[in-house]
């Protein structure tokens, strides 16, 4: 007797199995030799319905993943939140320190020579601000990737959804 569609899909979607050859499917599902041709037709029907995919280069079959795009999207969005707040607070404090030092230097300029160097000093401080902005952006992207990746890893790899 041929295995039910659900049994074939469970075999192909089993954790740890990527693509299974026809022989592996026959052996794994206990299909008798006399039923192999009917089993091939069943696989073709499942492929036409879009439930499995034939991997042509390897002569094997692969079940389409049942993972939803919603958890991945949530991982990306939830990873953005701490990155945004950390970057915002770092940016405010970094700019405040640079601006305070620049104001101090400008207020202490009381000679013509000191006034002549203010343009270069302002340009240097502007370059430092750009460098700080770049560093903060890189740090925020790293936090975003780490937090989003950790959430995704926990959701897709560590939570035993099959056992719940």
N, C-alpha and C positions, 0 to 999 in steps of 0.2 A: 504494500500500500504506500502511495506517495505521501511525503510529509505535507502538512498544511502550510499555507503561505506564511502564517505567523511563525512557524518553526524555522522556515528558511530564513526569514528576516531576522529572527533572534540569533540564529547561527552566524549570519553575516555582520550583525551589529554588536556581537559579543565584545566586551572590553578586551583589548589586546589583539584582536584579529583585524588585520587590515583588509587584504584581498585574499580570497580563497579560490583555489583552482577548482575545476569541476570535480576532479578526483577527490579533493579534500572535502568538498560538499557531500559527495556521494558517501564517502566513508563516515563523515561526521553525522550525517542524518540517517544512515543505515538504509540507503536505497539499494534494492536488489538489482542485479545486472539486467534482468529482463525489463525493469522499469526505467532504465537510464534514458531512453529516448523520450519517454513521456516526461521525465524530470527535466530534460533539456528544454522541452516545450514550455513547461511551467516556468523555468527561469526566463525564457524569452518573453512570456506573458508578463512576468513581474517587471522586466526591463521596459516593455512597452507602456506599462502603467506608471513608470517613473519611480518605482520603489527600490530598484537596485540598478547598478551600473556595471556594464562589462568593461573590464580593463583590457583593452585590445592588445597592447604590447606584451602583456603577461599571460594571456589566456586565463584570466581569473575574473571573479565577481566580487563586487564590493557593495555593501549596503549603504544607502545614503544616510548620513548622520541625522539624528533626530534633535540635534541641539538647536535651540532657538537663538535668534539674534538679539533678543531682549537682554539676557544676562551679559552679553558682551558689551552692549550699549551702556547698560548700567555700570559696568566696571569702568568704562571710559569716563562717564559722567562723574561717578563718585571719586575717581582718581583726580579729576580736575579740581574738585572743591578744595581739598587741603593744599594743593599746589597753588591755587589762586590766592588763598588767604595768606599763606606763608610768603609768597612773592610780594604781595601787596604790603605786608608789614615790613619786610626787608627793604623794599624800595623806599618806603617813607623814611625809615631810620637812616638808610645810607645817604639819601639826598639831604636830609636834615643836617647830618654831620658835615657833609661837604659844603652846604650853603652857609652854615655857621662859621666854618673856618674861612670861607671866602669873604664873608661880611667883616669878620675880624681883620683880615688883611687889608681890605679896602678902607676900613675906618682908621687904620693905623697909618695909612699913606698920607704923609704930611709934607713931603719934599717933592720937587719936580722929578727927581730920579725915581722915587717910589711910584709916582703917577705914571711915569713912562713904562714901568714894568707891569702895570695892572692889566693891560691888554693880553700880554703873554700869560699872566697868571690866570685870567678868566678863561683863556683858551685851554690851559692845562686842566683847570677844574672841569671844563666842559668835556674834555677827553676822559677824565676820570669818571664823570657821570655816565658817559656812553659805555665805558668799560664795566662799571657797576651794573648798568642795565643789562648788558650782554651776559654777565655772570649770573645775575638773578634769573634771567630768562632760561639759561641752561640748567640752573638748579631747579627751577619750577618744572621744566620738561622732564628732568630726571625723577623728581618726586611724582609727577603725574604718571610716568611710565611704571615706576615701582609700585605705587599704590594700586593703579589700575591692573597691573599684572598680578599683584598679590590677590586682589579680589577675584580676578578671572581664574587664577590658579585654584583658589579655594573653591570657587563655584563649580568649575569643570572637572577638577582632578581630585580634590580632597573630600567633598561632600558625597557620601555614598547614596546617590539618588535611587539606585536600583533597590536598596534595602529599606528605604523609607516607605 
